[in-house]
Amino acid sequence: MAFTEKAVVFLVMMMAAFQISHAAVHKVGDSSAWTIIGNIDYRKWAATKNFQVGDTIIFEYNAKFHNVMRVTHAMYKSCNASSPLTTMTTGNDSIKITNHGHHFFICGVPGHCQAGQKVDINVMKVSAAAAPTPTSAMASPVPPAANVPAPSPNNASPFIVVKGAFAFSALAMALLHFLLFLPLHY
């Protein structure tokens, strides 16, 4: 393989490693999960996260007592579960975030949303050069109701240590591959 072809392969591997290193899995409520027991503040939980396109959000809960409903901003604010956009009931629901914006979820069991079982997953928009916007609508943002401001974005720091470790190891493997197969002469 010619040197320029190897350089192109190296660059493609580096770009793939960079993209892979940014996906994270977030379990809503962390060890407390999706519940009304323990007065979990899901707003505070979400504020500690740096959600990005490609991340996966996991709702773990007892399906006998809870569910997950994706709703509009207005429904989220008023805890209105009458006509959700989607309803999940497995007890272990996984949602891949495919675009930026606010993604609103509530528990539709009467009284649970009012007790605080609701979460706004705010995926910040990044520059077009860093991540193109996918066209999938699985977790498309819901525009807020007219004249109702959306919640302000959080300033939580990203999981740099974990992402950095994955990115570094991928970089090291790609560099090793490049050097091992580098021709000794042109």
C-alpha positions as CSV (number, residue, x, y, z in Angstrom):
1,M,0.0,0.0,0.0
2,A,1.4,3.4,-0.9
3,F,2.3,5.9,1.7
4,T,-0.6,8.3,0.7
5,E,-3.1,5.5,0.9
6,K,-1.8,4.6,4.4
7,A,-2.1,8.2,5.4
8,V,-5.7,8.3,4.2
9,V,-6.5,5.1,6.2
10,F,-4.9,6.5,9.2
11,L,-6.9,9.7,9.0
12,V,-10.2,7.7,8.5
13,M,-9.3,5.6,11.6
14,M,-8.6,8.8,13.6
15,M,-11.9,10.3,12.6
16,A,-13.8,7.1,13.5
17,A,-12.0,7.0,16.9
18,F,-13.0,10.6,17.5
19,Q,-16.7,9.9,16.7
20,I,-16.9,6.7,18.8
21,S,-15.3,8.4,21.8
22,H,-18.1,10.9,22.1
23,A,-21.0,8.5,22.6
24,A,-22.1,8.1,26.3
25,V,-24.7,6.1,28.1
26,H,-26.7,8.0,30.7
27,K,-28.9,6.1,33.2
28,V,-31.6,8.5,34.2
29,G,-31.3,9.1,38.0
30,D,-28.0,7.1,38.1
31,S,-28.2,4.5,40.9
32,S,-31.7,5.7,42.0
33,A,-33.1,5.1,38.5
34,W,-36.6,6.3,37.4
35,T,-38.8,6.5,40.5
36,I,-40.6,8.7,42.9
37,I,-39.0,7.1,45.9
38,G,-36.3,9.2,47.6
39,N,-37.3,12.6,46.2
40,I,-34.9,12.5,43.3
41,D,-34.4,15.8,41.6
42,Y,-34.1,14.9,37.9
43,R,-33.5,18.6,37.0
44,K,-30.3,18.5,39.1
45,W,-29.4,15.1,37.7
46,A,-29.7,16.4,34.1
47,A,-27.7,19.6,34.9
48,T,-24.7,17.4,35.8
49,K,-24.7,15.8,32.4
50,N,-23.4,17.0,29.0
51,F,-25.8,15.3,26.6
52,Q,-24.6,15.0,23.0
53,V,-26.0,13.6,19.8
54,G,-25.3,9.9,19.7
55,D,-25.6,9.4,23.4
56,T,-28.0,6.8,24.8
57,I,-30.5,7.6,27.6
58,I,-31.6,4.6,29.7
59,F,-34.7,4.6,31.9
60,E,-34.7,1.8,34.4
61,Y,-37.8,1.3,36.6
62,N,-40.4,-1.1,37.9
63,A,-42.8,-1.5,35.0
64,K,-45.6,-2.4,37.4
65,F,-45.5,1.2,38.9
66,H,-44.0,3.5,36.3
67,N,-43.7,4.2,32.6
68,V,-41.8,6.8,30.4
69,M,-43.7,9.2,28.1
70,R,-42.1,11.5,25.7
71,V,-44.1,14.7,25.7
72,T,-44.1,18.3,24.4
73,H,-42.6,21.2,26.5
74,A,-46.1,22.3,27.4
75,M,-47.1,18.8,28.5
76,Y,-43.9,18.6,30.5
77,K,-44.5,21.8,32.3
78,S,-48.1,20.9,33.2
79,C,-47.5,17.2,33.8
80,N,-50.2,16.4,31.1
81,A,-50.0,12.8,30.1
82,S,-53.2,12.7,28.1
83,S,-51.6,12.4,24.6
84,P,-47.9,11.6,24.8
85,L,-45.7,11.5,21.7
86,T,-44.5,8.0,22.7
87,T,-45.0,5.7,25.7
88,M,-42.5,3.1,26.9
89,T,-43.3,0.5,29.4
90,T,-40.6,-2.2,29.4
91,G,-38.8,-1.1,32.7
92,N,-35.6,-0.8,30.8
93,D,-36.1,1.7,28.0
94,S,-33.1,2.8,25.9
95,I,-33.3,5.9,23.7
96,K,-30.6,7.0,21.3
97,I,-30.4,10.8,21.0
98,T,-30.2,11.6,17.3
99,N,-30.4,15.4,17.3
100,H,-30.0,18.4,19.5
101,G,-32.6,20.3,21.5
102,H,-34.8,19.6,24.5
103,H,-36.3,16.1,24.9
104,F,-39.0,16.0,27.5
105,F,-40.0,12.8,29.4
106,I,-42.5,12.2,32.3
107,C,-43.9,9.3,34.1
108,G,-47.6,9.0,33.1
109,V,-48.8,7.3,36.3
110,P,-51.2,9.8,38.0
111,G,-49.3,12.0,40.5
112,H,-45.8,10.8,39.6
113,C,-44.9,13.7,37.3
114,Q,-46.3,16.2,39.9
115,A,-44.1,14.4,42.5
116,G,-41.0,15.2,40.3
117,Q,-40.7,12.2,38.0
118,K,-39.9,14.2,34.9
119,V,-36.8,15.1,33.1
120,D,-35.6,17.5,30.4
121,I,-32.7,16.0,28.4
122,N,-31.1,19.1,26.8
123,V,-28.7,18.2,24.0
124,M,-26.6,21.2,23.2
125,K,-26.1,22.1,19.5
126,V,-22.5,21.8,18.4
127,S,-20.8,23.3,15.3
128,A,-21.7,21.7,12.0
129,A,-18.0,20.9,11.5
130,A,-17.9,18.9,14.7
131,A,-21.0,16.8,14.3
132,P,-23.5,16.8,11.4
133,T,-27.2,16.8,12.3
134,P,-28.8,13.4,11.7
135,T,-32.2,13.3,10.0
136,S,-33.7,10.5,12.1
137,A,-36.7,11.6,14.2
138,M,-36.5,9.0,17.0
139,A,-35.6,11.6,19.5
140,S,-36.4,14.7,17.6
141,P,-36.8,17.8,19.8
142,V,-40.3,19.1,20.4
143,P,-40.6,22.9,19.8
144,P,-41.8,24.7,23.0
145,A,-45.3,26.1,23.2
146,A,-45.6,29.7,21.9
147,N,-44.1,32.4,24.1
148,V,-42.9,29.8,26.7
149,P,-39.2,30.0,27.1
150,A,-37.3,26.7,27.1
151,P,-35.2,25.9,30.1
152,S,-31.8,27.4,30.1
153,P,-28.8,25.2,29.0
154,N,-26.6,23.7,31.6
155,N,-22.9,24.4,31.9
156,A,-21.9,20.9,33.2
157,S,-18.5,19.7,32.2
158,P,-18.3,16.7,29.8
159,F,-16.9,13.3,30.9
160,I,-13.5,14.2,29.6
161,V,-11.6,11.4,31.5
162,V,-13.6,8.6,30.1
163,K,-13.9,10.0,26.6
164,G,-10.2,11.0,26.6
165,A,-9.2,7.5,27.6
166,F,-11.2,6.0,24.7
167,A,-10.0,8.6,22.3
168,F,-6.3,8.1,23.4
169,S,-6.4,4.3,23.1
170,A,-8.0,4.5,19.7
171,L,-5.4,7.1,18.6
172,A,-2.6,4.9,20.0
173,M,-4.0,1.8,18.1
174,A,-4.3,3.7,14.9
175,L,-0.8,5.2,15.2
176,L,0.6,1.7,16.0
177,H,-1.1,0.3,12.9
178,F,0.2,3.1,10.8
179,L,3.8,2.7,12.0
180,L,3.8,-1.1,11.7
181,F,2.7,-1.0,8.1
182,L,4.8,2.0,7.1
183,P,7.1,1.1,4.2
184,L,10.7,1.4,5.0
185,H,11.3,3.2,1.7
186,Y,9.2,4.9,-0.9
